[in-house]
Amino acid sequence: MAGFVTSSADRNHNYYKVADASGCGQLVGIEDGIFRIVSCPMEGKGVRNEPRERHSVFDHTNITECIQNGRYVNGTRVTYACNQYFKMRGPNSRTCKPDGQWTGKSPDCEPQCGKIATQTSLSAGGNPALIGEWPWQAAIYDTEKRDIICGGALIHRKWVITAAHCVTFEGSPKVRSRDSFLVYLGKHYRVNSQDDEFVQKKKIYRIITHEDFSMLNFDSDIALLKLTEPATLSRRVQLLCFPANSDIFERNPSNRLRGWVASWGADSSNMLPNVLMKVELPLISNSHCRRDTAHFTGDPTAANSLTSNVFCAGHDRDTPLQAYQSVCPGDSGSPLVLLSGPSGDSHWTIEGIVSHFFSKEECSMRRPGQYGIFTKVNRHKNTTTSAWFDWIVKSPLNDSFTRRVSRQRKIFRLEDLTSLSPDGEPRGNRSNVLQKVRVSIWETSKCNKKILQHDILRRPYPNGATTRIICASDKDKDSCQGDSGGPLMIGRGSCQHYVLGTVASGVGCATQEFPGFYTRIPAYLDWIEGIVWKDDP
């Protein structure tokens, strides 16, 4: 575009205004590939050469009317469109109002999952995959062995899922150092020297294995790898969708399921391929798997270790030998995926993770009826989500923005506030699962009056309701014993929440006379930021 560009920057963002010679064009803001909208000035207030406020994330903005040198006037309309590989959540346009505000809310562009840009050939298995055919496939590279040892799947821009035994010491549940591994995304060739510019190499920030992982029977053989930096989505690098909460066999009672596995593991000749391979496998119920395993081993108890956390996949005993295919050593951690959803809106989901085998024979010696064992992802979905919830915020598309959201200072009116906090049982019973309760924030004057009226409250708060505490409660709802330290959160109708306070103290539990007392987080922001973000630029 011919014309001029002006820019401004501070520690939180960069924004750019782009216009052609006539003054018409686009208003965009960009940081790490993410565009942002800016607010419009009051009508009649003159020309503004730079935007004055940041709003939510989006990926592209087209100004549909002529805007002279950044002048936004009543009726100016802005429309949004997400970049490829993202989908929009929220309305796709906003209009500048007479009061200088935009109508509605800024939409979010969320990464799509389970979509393939490359035409997939599903006519044959046990063959080389096409480049980019399985764009969520991750290669777990051992820096000591200098080779790919396992597969994995990209399920979030900063998270890869794999098998727990891939990242632990042999015969032990102890996790190896994060520096022992690298993660490759968008990779096709085994040998790194053949990688092109579309391959992304990532270091690992943290490794989390499931707390119930057992080396005895490989139960809960699942792990999460947090990357040090987010993946860049492209035709070759995409996210894989999570499955539904229900059991895969319950969702498909016909029991004629077939899934796909891609990996760099050994083939049926025990040779390591130089390219990513794919294989299609029937899913086998655990009862069927136990029966065939007992037949091959001669031990009716051989498959007793099969729990509801796993399933089997492979060809049964009725399959001709020449048609037999299986997962093999080196395939561990790779996802087993199924195409889900209605025609025209289908997507790929991860149903299992290659875990282990009952047969100790080499791949070339196995026969139909000898199955691979897969960790059921849906059985660990809630636990897995809890593990990464501390780091993942759904809407933002990069971690630096997520960090700033978490430390953002925001002003709320008291009448706007409803909140969620942990909830203990009023009668002293302890909950086995995380609880939540909605409470109302008291006005400071009401809280102060309540404190000064009662000796029991004046003792801990002799100065009344100071700027360092918050009072909150509701009828029969309160924070209780065991909730101390739990966050008092403010939600604004989206996935973003702000922490306003932490549970501090109270009188009794869920009494109508007394509120619960919370430490007011905004009063301590300077102290918090001076510790947590002291090294930030």
Backbone torsions as a table, in degrees:
resi	resn	phi	psi	omega
1	MET	NA	126.1	177.0
2	ALA	-77.8	144.0	179.1
3	GLY	143.4	-141.2	-175.3
4	PHE	-134.0	162.0	177.7
5	VAL	-133.2	129.1	171.4
6	THR	-116.2	152.1	-177.5
7	SER	-145.2	160.9	174.6
8	SER	-148.1	153.1	-177.5
9	ALA	-149.1	150.7	167.8
10	ASP	-140.9	-169.5	-173.5
11	ARG	-68.5	-16.8	-175.2
12	ASN	-101.1	-25.4	-174.2
13	HIS	-163.3	162.9	168.4
14	ASN	-120.6	141.4	172.8
15	TYR	-138.3	152.4	-175.1
16	TYR	-134.1	141.0	173.5
17	LYS	-112.9	125.7	-177.1
18	VAL	-118.5	130.0	178.6
19	ALA	-144.5	154.9	176.2
20	ASP	-90.8	-175.9	-173.0
21	ALA	-61.2	-28.7	-178.2
22	SER	-82.4	-7.5	-178.2
23	GLY	93.1	-6.3	176.9
24	CYS	-92.5	150.0	177.5
25	GLY	162.8	-139.0	-174.7
26	GLN	-121.5	144.6	169.1
27	LEU	-106.5	120.3	-179.7
28	VAL	-137.3	158.0	171.2
29	GLY	-136.8	140.8	-173.4
30	ILE	-143.1	138.5	168.8
31	GLU	-150.7	124.1	-177.8
32	ASP	54.0	35.8	176.3
33	GLY	81.3	8.7	-177.6
34	ILE	-114.2	125.3	-176.5
35	PHE	-92.3	154.4	-179.1
36	ARG	-135.5	152.1	175.9
37	ILE	-93.9	153.7	176.8
38	VAL	-121.1	157.9	-176.8
39	SER	-79.1	160.5	179.4
40	CYS	-97.6	148.2	178.8
41	PRO	-76.8	167.5	177.8
42	MET	-62.8	142.4	179.3
43	GLU	-63.2	136.1	177.8
44	GLY	83.2	4.8	-179.0
45	LYS	-90.7	4.3	177.6
46	GLY	96.6	-178.1	-175.6
47	VAL	-81.7	135.8	172.0
48	ARG	-115.6	124.3	-176.8
49	ASN	-85.9	-12.0	-179.6
50	GLU	-139.6	148.0	177.8
51	PRO	-66.8	156.3	-173.0
52	ARG	-116.7	-4.5	-177.7
53	GLU	-156.1	144.5	176.1
54	ARG	-92.9	150.2	174.2
55	HIS	-132.9	-160.5	-171.6
56	SER	-67.4	168.2	-174.9
57	VAL	-77.7	138.2	166.7
58	PHE	-149.4	179.6	-170.1
59	ASP	-117.0	-8.7	178.0
60	HIS	-167.9	139.2	178.6
61	THR	-130.3	126.9	174.4
62	ASN	-111.7	123.7	173.8
63	ILE	-84.5	119.1	-172.5
64	THR	-89.2	-9.1	175.7
65	GLU	-123.3	158.9	-178.6
66	CYS	-65.9	131.7	179.6
67	ILE	-122.9	114.3	-175.2
68	GLN	-83.1	110.4	173.3
69	ASN	49.3	40.9	175.6
70	GLY	84.5	10.5	179.4
71	ARG	-81.1	117.6	178.0
72	TYR	-104.3	125.3	-175.5
73	VAL	-122.6	166.2	179.0
74	ASN	-54.1	127.8	179.5
75	GLY	98.8	-13.2	176.5
76	THR	-59.7	131.0	-175.2
77	ARG	-118.1	134.0	178.1
78	VAL	-118.8	135.6	178.4
79	THR	-118.1	156.5	-175.7
80	TYR	-123.4	149.8	170.7
81	ALA	-146.5	132.8	-179.8
82	CYS	-77.2	149.1	172.5
83	ASN	-63.7	164.4	176.4
84	GLN	-57.5	145.8	-179.3
85	TYR	80.0	4.1	176.3
86	PHE	-124.4	155.1	175.6
87	LYS	-125.5	149.9	-174.6
88	MET	-89.4	141.0	172.5
89	ARG	-123.5	114.8	-176.7
90	GLY	113.7	172.7	-179.2
91	PRO	-65.4	153.1	-174.9
92	ASN	-98.0	10.1	177.9
93	SER	-151.0	156.6	174.9
94	ARG	-142.1	155.0	-176.9
95	THR	-126.5	141.2	178.5
96	CYS	-75.5	124.3	-177.3
97	LYS	-94.1	165.6	-179.9
98	PRO	-58.8	-27.3	-178.6
99	ASP	-84.0	5.7	177.2
100	GLY	86.1	9.6	179.2
101	GLN	-109.3	154.0	174.9
102	TRP	-84.6	144.4	175.2
103	THR	-70.9	152.8	173.2
104	GLY	64.7	-158.7	-179.3
105	LYS	-123.7	153.9	176.7
106	SER	-67.7	136.2	177.8
107	PRO	-77.0	165.4	174.6
108	ASP	-111.4	145.6	172.6
109	CYS	-106.9	112.1	-177.3
110	GLU	-102.4	143.2	177.3
111	PRO	-60.6	136.4	172.2
112	GLN	-76.1	158.9	175.8
113	CYS	-131.7	153.7	173.0
114	GLY	71.5	15.3	179.1
115	LYS	-105.4	143.2	-177.7
116	ILE	-118.9	125.0	178.3
117	ALA	-79.3	-29.9	179.6
118	THR	-85.7	135.9	176.5
119	GLN	-61.2	122.3	-175.5
120	THR	-90.9	134.3	175.9
121	SER	-101.3	107.3	-176.7
122	LEU	-105.8	20.7	-175.6
123	SER	-82.7	-17.5	-176.2
124	ALA	-148.1	150.4	177.9
125	GLY	-117.5	171.3	-179.0
126	GLY	69.6	21.7	-177.7
127	ASN	-122.0	164.8	176.1
128	PRO	-60.5	140.0	174.8
129	ALA	-77.5	158.1	172.4
130	LEU	-75.7	154.0	176.8
131	ILE	-63.9	124.4	-179.2
132	GLY	81.5	6.8	-176.4
133	GLU	-69.6	-34.0	179.0
134	TRP	-122.6	78.7	-167.4
135	PRO	-71.5	-9.5	177.0
136	TRP	-91.7	-5.9	-176.2
137	GLN	-64.3	130.2	176.8
138	ALA	-114.0	143.7	174.8
139	ALA	-106.2	121.5	177.2
140	ILE	-90.8	111.5	-172.4
141	TYR	-102.9	125.3	177.8
142	ASP	-85.8	116.9	-175.9
143	THR	-71.7	-19.4	177.4
144	GLU	-83.7	-45.1	178.8
145	LYS	-79.5	-17.0	179.8
146	ARG	56.1	48.7	179.1
147	ASP	-159.0	163.8	175.1
148	ILE	-75.7	124.9	-179.1
149	ILE	-108.7	-21.1	-177.5
150	CYS	-154.4	168.2	172.8
151	GLY	-107.1	179.3	177.9
152	GLY	-168.8	-177.8	-179.8
153	ALA	-139.4	138.4	176.6
154	LEU	-82.0	115.5	-177.8
155	ILE	-113.1	-8.5	176.5
156	HIS	-156.4	157.9	-175.9
157	ARG	-60.4	-18.4	179.0
158	LYS	-121.9	11.0	-176.3
159	TRP	-132.8	134.6	174.4
160	VAL	-120.5	137.4	177.6
161	ILE	-105.9	140.0	-178.5
162	THR	-153.3	-171.2	177.0
163	ALA	-87.3	143.1	-178.4
164	ALA	-63.2	-38.2	-176.0
165	HIS	-68.9	-12.3	176.9
166	CYS	-71.6	-25.2	-172.8
167	VAL	-117.3	12.6	177.3
168	THR	-113.1	165.3	176.0
169	PHE	-68.4	147.9	-178.1
170	GLU	-58.6	126.2	179.1
171	GLY	75.9	9.5	-177.1
172	SER	-140.1	146.1	175.9
173	PRO	-81.8	0.2	-178.6
174	LYS	-69.6	130.0	-176.5
175	VAL	-78.2	135.3	176.5
176	ARG	-74.5	167.3	179.7
177	SER	-63.7	143.9	178.0
178	ARG	-61.5	-26.9	179.7
179	ASP	-74.2	-5.8	178.1
180	SER	-76.9	-9.8	-172.8
181	PHE	-133.6	156.4	165.2
182	LEU	-129.0	154.1	176.3
183	VAL	-115.3	127.1	176.4
184	TYR	-107.3	133.2	177.9
185	LEU	-120.4	147.4	-179.0
186	GLY	72.8	17.1	-174.6
187	LYS	-87.5	146.1	176.3
188	HIS	-124.5	-48.1	-178.5
189	TYR	-86.8	143.7	179.2
190	ARG	-66.7	-44.2	-175.8
191	VAL	-77.1	126.0	-175.5
192	ASN	-62.4	-29.1	-178.2
193	SER	-65.1	-16.6	179.3
194	GLN	-94.8	-0.1	178.7
195	ASP	-65.2	146.5	175.3
196	ASP	-105.7	-172.6	-174.4
197	GLU	-71.1	-9.5	-178.9
198	PHE	-88.7	-6.5	178.2
199	VAL	-82.6	134.9	179.4
200	GLN	-112.0	127.9	177.9
201	LYS	-105.6	125.6	-175.7
202	LYS	-124.4	140.4	171.1
203	LYS	-86.8	161.2	-177.5
204	ILE	-103.1	131.1	178.3
205	TYR	-88.9	-37.6	-177.7
206	ARG	-154.8	145.9	176.4
207	ILE	-117.5	127.5	178.6
208	ILE	-123.8	117.0	173.3
209	THR	-100.0	153.8	-179.3
210	HIS	-64.5	138.5	-176.3
211	GLU	-64.5	-21.6	-179.6
212	ASP	-97.2	7.6	-179.3
213	PHE	-59.5	130.5	-178.8
214	SER	-123.4	130.4	176.0
215	MET	-77.9	-13.2	-178.6
216	LEU	-74.2	-46.4	-178.9
217	ASN	-126.0	7.7	179.1
218	PHE	58.7	28.9	175.1
219	ASP	-71.2	146.2	-178.3
220	SER	54.1	43.9	-179.4
221	ASP	-81.5	77.3	-174.0
222	ILE	-148.0	142.5	-178.7
223	ALA	-146.0	155.0	175.9
224	LEU	-117.9	136.5	177.2
225	LEU	-116.2	117.4	175.9
226	LYS	-90.6	125.7	-178.3
227	LEU	-81.5	152.4	180.0
228	THR	-71.7	-23.1	177.7
229	GLU	-144.6	151.4	-176.1
230	PRO	-69.9	149.7	174.7
231	ALA	-71.8	147.3	173.8
232	THR	-93.7	118.1	-177.0
233	LEU	-72.9	140.6	-177.4
234	SER	-157.9	-174.1	175.4
235	ARG	-60.4	-29.3	-175.5
236	ARG	-96.3	-15.8	-177.2
237	VAL	-129.2	112.1	-178.2
238	GLN	-136.0	165.0	177.5
239	LEU	-90.5	150.6	176.2
240	LEU	-103.7	137.2	-177.8
241	CYS	-76.6	152.2	171.9
242	PHE	-83.3	153.6	-179.8
243	PRO	-79.9	173.4	173.4
244	ALA	-66.6	163.6	-177.6
245	ASN	-69.8	-28.1	-175.7
246	SER	-73.8	160.1	179.2
247	ASP	-63.9	141.2	-176.2
248	ILE	-60.8	-35.9	-179.6
249	PHE	-76.1	-27.0	174.5
250	GLU	-71.2	-34.6	178.7
251	ARG	-73.1	-21.1	-177.5
252	ASN	-133.6	75.0	-175.0
253	PRO	-63.4	-16.7	179.7
254	SER	-67.8	-18.0	177.9
255	ASN	58.6	36.6	176.7
256	ARG	-119.4	44.5	-177.0
257	LEU	-83.3	143.2	175.8
258	ARG	-136.4	129.8	179.9
259	GLY	-120.3	168.6	-178.6
260	TRP	-117.7	141.2	175.7
261	VAL	-126.9	133.5	174.7
262	ALA	-120.2	141.3	-179.1
263	SER	-167.5	174.4	174.3
264	TRP	-108.2	19.4	-178.2
265	GLY	-72.9	172.3	-178.2
266	ALA	-59.9	148.0	177.5
267	ASP	-91.4	-172.7	-176.4
268	SER	-65.5	-13.2	176.8
269	SER	-99.7	10.5	-178.5
270	ASN	64.9	24.0	177.5
271	MET	-101.4	144.1	177.7
272	LEU	-86.4	121.3	-178.3
273	PRO	-74.7	157.8	178.7
274	ASN	-93.0	-8.7	179.0
275	VAL	-128.8	164.2	177.2
276	LEU	-64.5	129.8	179.6
277	MET	-109.0	159.0	178.8
278	LYS	-133.2	151.0	177.9
279	VAL	-147.2	142.1	176.8
280	GLU	-101.8	131.3	-175.8
281	LEU	-132.6	137.8	172.3
282	PRO	-72.2	143.3	174.8
283	LEU	-87.5	137.3	-174.3
284	ILE	-117.5	133.9	177.4
285	SER	-66.0	157.0	-178.2
286	ASN	-64.6	-34.5	179.2
287	SER	-65.8	-42.1	177.1
288	HIS	-64.6	-41.5	-179.3
289	CYS	-64.0	-41.5	179.3
290	ARG	-63.0	-41.7	-177.5
291	ARG	-63.4	-47.8	-178.7
292	ASP	-70.0	-35.0	178.3
293	THR	-65.3	-41.0	177.3
294	ALA	-63.1	-36.1	179.7
295	HIS	-63.9	-45.3	-176.1
296	PHE	-74.4	-36.3	-175.9
297	THR	-89.2	-18.9	-174.2
298	GLY	73.1	8.6	-179.2
299	ASP	-119.4	109.4	-177.6
300	PRO	-63.5	-16.3	-178.9
301	THR	-99.7	3.5	-173.1
302	ALA	-59.7	-34.8	-176.2
303	ALA	-104.1	18.5	179.7
304	ASN	-65.4	-18.9	-179.5
305	SER	-76.4	-6.2	177.4
306	LEU	-67.8	116.9	179.5
307	THR	-105.5	178.7	177.6
308	SER	-71.9	-3.6	179.2
309	ASN	-87.6	-2.3	-176.7
310	VAL	-133.5	166.4	168.6
311	PHE	-144.1	166.3	180.0
312	CYS	-106.6	154.9	175.5
313	ALA	-148.8	142.3	-178.7
314	GLY	151.2	-175.9	-178.5
315	HIS	-94.4	137.2	-175.7
316	ASP	-79.3	-179.0	-172.6
317	ARG	-65.6	-19.3	-178.9
318	ASP	-83.4	-3.6	-178.3
319	THR	-78.2	132.3	175.2
320	PRO	-58.6	144.3	-176.0
321	LEU	-58.0	-38.0	-177.2
322	GLN	-68.8	-17.3	179.4
323	ALA	-98.7	-1.1	-175.5
324	TYR	-72.5	133.4	175.6
325	GLN	-138.7	154.8	-176.4
326	SER	-156.8	163.2	167.6
327	VAL	-79.8	153.9	-172.6
328	CYS	-135.1	174.7	176.3
329	PRO	-54.2	138.2	-176.4
330	GLY	96.8	-13.5	178.1
331	ASP	-84.4	-12.7	-175.0
332	SER	-51.0	142.0	178.1
333	GLY	86.8	-17.5	-179.6
334	SER	-71.6	147.8	-178.7
335	PRO	-81.3	144.5	166.1
336	LEU	-98.2	121.6	-172.1
337	VAL	-117.7	149.2	176.0
338	LEU	-127.7	147.7	174.7
339	LEU	-84.1	122.1	-174.4
340	SER	-123.2	164.6	174.9
341	GLY	91.5	168.0	-178.6
342	PRO	-69.7	157.0	178.0
343	SER	-59.8	134.8	-177.7
344	GLY	94.5	-20.4	177.8
345	ASP	-137.8	34.3	-177.7
346	SER	-80.5	159.1	179.4
347	HIS	-152.5	160.3	-179.1
348	TRP	-93.7	136.8	179.0
349	THR	-123.0	150.9	175.7
350	ILE	-89.4	118.5	180.0
351	GLU	-103.9	-29.5	-177.5
352	GLY	-149.8	166.5	176.4
353	ILE	-127.2	127.8	179.8
354	VAL	-56.9	124.0	-175.9
355	SER	-114.2	-68.4	-174.0
356	HIS	-158.9	-173.4	-177.9
357	PHE	-137.6	148.3	172.2
358	PHE	-78.1	-33.3	-179.6
359	SER	-78.8	133.9	176.9
360	LYS	-96.2	3.2	179.4
361	GLU	-73.2	156.3	174.9
362	GLU	-65.0	159.0	-175.9
363	CYS	-56.3	-39.2	-176.5
364	SER	-67.2	-17.2	-177.4
365	MET	-98.6	-4.3	-177.0
366	ARG	-79.1	158.3	-176.0
367	ARG	-130.4	162.3	175.7
368	PRO	-52.9	136.9	-176.5
369	GLY	100.4	-7.5	173.9
370	GLN	-102.9	114.5	-166.8
371	TYR	-107.8	158.2	168.4
372	GLY	-88.9	150.3	-179.5
373	ILE	-106.5	132.7	-175.7
374	PHE	-121.7	138.0	173.3
375	THR	-74.1	128.9	177.6
376	LYS	-75.3	119.7	-178.0
377	VAL	-71.3	-39.5	-176.1
378	ASN	-65.4	-24.1	177.8
379	ARG	-70.8	-20.5	-178.2
380	HIS	-115.1	12.2	-173.5
381	LYS	-62.2	-49.3	-177.7
382	ASN	-66.1	-42.2	179.2
383	THR	-63.7	-42.7	-179.4
384	THR	-63.9	-43.7	179.9
385	THR	-61.3	-40.7	178.2
386	SER	-61.2	-36.9	-176.7
387	ALA	-64.0	-38.0	-176.3
388	TRP	-101.4	1.8	-175.1
389	PHE	-63.1	-27.8	179.1
390	ASP	-62.5	-24.1	-174.2
391	TRP	-111.3	-24.4	-172.5
392	ILE	-95.2	124.3	167.8
393	VAL	-114.5	126.5	-164.7
394	LYS	-63.4	-45.0	-171.5
395	SER	-73.8	-50.9	-176.4
396	PRO	-61.3	146.7	-175.6
397	LEU	-106.2	8.6	171.1
398	ASN	-150.7	154.5	-172.4
399	ASP	-69.9	-32.3	-179.4
400	SER	-64.0	-37.4	177.7
401	PHE	-69.3	-38.5	177.9
402	THR	-59.0	-43.5	-179.1
403	ARG	-62.5	-41.3	-178.5
404	ARG	-69.0	-36.6	176.7
405	VAL	-59.0	-42.2	-175.8
406	SER	-67.2	-22.1	-179.8
407	ARG	-109.8	10.7	-176.5
408	GLN	-67.4	136.7	176.0
409	ARG	-93.5	122.6	-174.3
410	LYS	-133.4	140.9	-178.4
411	ILE	-99.8	129.5	177.2
412	PHE	-120.6	145.9	170.3
413	ARG	-84.2	144.5	-176.6
414	LEU	-58.7	-37.5	-177.1
415	GLU	-69.0	-13.7	179.3
416	ASP	-86.1	-12.9	-164.4
417	LEU	-91.8	122.3	160.3
418	THR	-128.0	154.7	-169.7
419	SER	-145.9	162.1	176.3
420	LEU	-117.7	138.8	175.2
421	SER	-147.6	163.5	177.1
422	PRO	-60.1	149.2	-175.4
423	ASP	-127.1	114.6	171.1
424	GLY	-84.9	165.1	-179.8
425	GLU	-79.9	129.8	-178.0
426	PRO	-59.4	-31.2	-176.2
427	ARG	-92.4	8.9	175.7
428	GLY	95.5	-3.9	177.3
429	ASN	-75.2	139.8	-178.8
430	ARG	-96.5	137.3	178.3
431	SER	-83.7	144.3	178.5
432	ASN	-88.2	-9.9	-179.9
433	VAL	-128.6	161.3	178.6
434	LEU	-63.0	130.8	-178.3
435	GLN	-110.7	165.4	175.6
436	LYS	-142.7	155.4	177.5
437	VAL	-149.8	144.9	177.2
438	ARG	-98.4	125.3	179.5
439	VAL	-126.9	163.5	-179.4
440	SER	-105.4	140.7	177.3
441	ILE	-80.5	129.6	177.5
442	TRP	-80.7	146.9	170.2
443	GLU	-66.3	148.7	-175.9
444	THR	-59.9	-39.7	-179.1
445	SER	-63.8	-40.0	178.3
446	LYS	-66.0	-42.7	179.8
447	CYS	-65.0	-42.4	-179.3
448	ASN	-63.4	-42.0	179.2
449	LYS	-62.3	-42.2	-180.0
450	LYS	-63.6	-41.9	-179.1
451	ILE	-64.1	-46.4	-175.1
452	LEU	-71.7	-16.6	179.8
453	GLN	-82.4	-17.8	-171.4
454	HIS	-126.8	126.4	178.8
455	ASP	-58.9	-37.0	-176.0
456	ILE	-64.0	-25.2	178.6
457	LEU	-93.5	-28.8	-179.0
458	ARG	-69.0	-25.6	-178.9
459	ARG	-61.6	-54.4	179.3
460	PRO	-76.2	-22.3	-176.9
461	TYR	-128.3	69.0	-176.1
462	PRO	-63.8	-23.8	-179.6
463	ASN	-95.4	10.1	-179.4
464	GLY	77.1	-156.9	-177.8
465	ALA	-80.0	98.7	179.4
466	THR	-84.5	178.8	179.2
467	THR	-73.7	0.0	-177.6
468	ARG	-103.6	1.1	179.0
469	ILE	-130.1	160.2	175.7
470	ILE	-130.5	138.8	173.1
471	CYS	-104.4	136.0	-179.9
472	ALA	-154.7	141.7	174.7
473	SER	-174.0	179.5	174.2
474	ASP	-157.2	171.2	-178.8
475	LYS	-60.7	119.6	178.3
476	ASP	62.4	16.6	-179.6
477	LYS	-131.4	132.9	-177.1
478	ASP	-168.6	163.8	166.7
479	SER	-81.0	148.2	-172.0
480	CYS	-132.0	-174.2	179.2
481	GLN	-57.0	135.6	-178.6
482	GLY	94.9	-9.0	-179.6
483	ASP	-93.1	-6.9	-174.7
484	SER	-50.5	134.5	-179.5
485	GLY	88.9	-14.4	179.0
486	GLY	-66.0	147.7	-175.1
487	PRO	-80.6	141.4	167.7
488	LEU	-96.1	114.4	-168.9
489	MET	-115.3	148.8	177.5
490	ILE	-114.4	122.6	176.2
491	GLY	-106.0	141.7	-177.9
492	ARG	-116.0	40.4	174.9
493	GLY	78.5	11.9	176.7
494	SER	-138.0	-169.7	-179.7
495	CYS	-78.7	-4.9	179.4
496	GLN	-85.9	134.1	175.3
497	HIS	-127.9	150.0	177.7
498	TYR	-115.9	136.7	177.1
499	VAL	-87.0	120.8	-177.0
500	LEU	-100.3	-31.4	-178.7
501	GLY	-160.2	175.1	173.2
502	THR	-128.4	144.6	-177.9
503	VAL	-59.3	126.5	-177.8
504	ALA	-113.7	-59.5	-175.4
505	SER	-159.7	179.6	178.7
506	GLY	-179.3	174.1	177.4
507	VAL	-114.4	113.5	-175.6
508	GLY	68.3	-151.1	-178.5
509	CYS	-151.3	121.9	178.4
510	ALA	59.1	39.2	174.1
511	THR	-90.8	142.3	-177.4
512	GLN	-72.6	-20.3	-175.0
513	GLU	-79.6	-36.1	-173.6
514	PHE	-118.5	142.3	175.2
515	PRO	-85.2	173.3	167.6
516	GLY	-90.1	150.3	-177.9
517	PHE	-110.8	136.2	-176.0
518	TYR	-128.0	141.8	172.3
519	THR	-71.8	127.4	-176.8
520	ARG	-80.8	107.7	-175.7
521	ILE	-59.7	-42.9	-178.1
522	PRO	-55.6	-26.6	179.8
523	ALA	-70.0	-14.8	-175.9
524	TYR	-118.6	15.3	-175.4
525	LEU	-61.0	-42.2	-179.8
526	ASP	-61.4	-41.2	179.1
527	TRP	-65.2	-43.7	-179.1
528	ILE	-64.5	-49.4	-177.2
529	GLU	-65.2	-32.4	179.3
530	GLY	-66.5	-20.7	178.7
531	ILE	-99.3	-52.4	-172.6
532	VAL	-72.1	-40.8	-174.9
533	TRP	-116.1	28.5	-175.5
534	LYS	-63.6	-26.8	-177.7
535	ASP	-94.8	2.1	-179.7
536	ASP	-71.1	147.7	177.0
537	PRO	-68.5	NA	NA
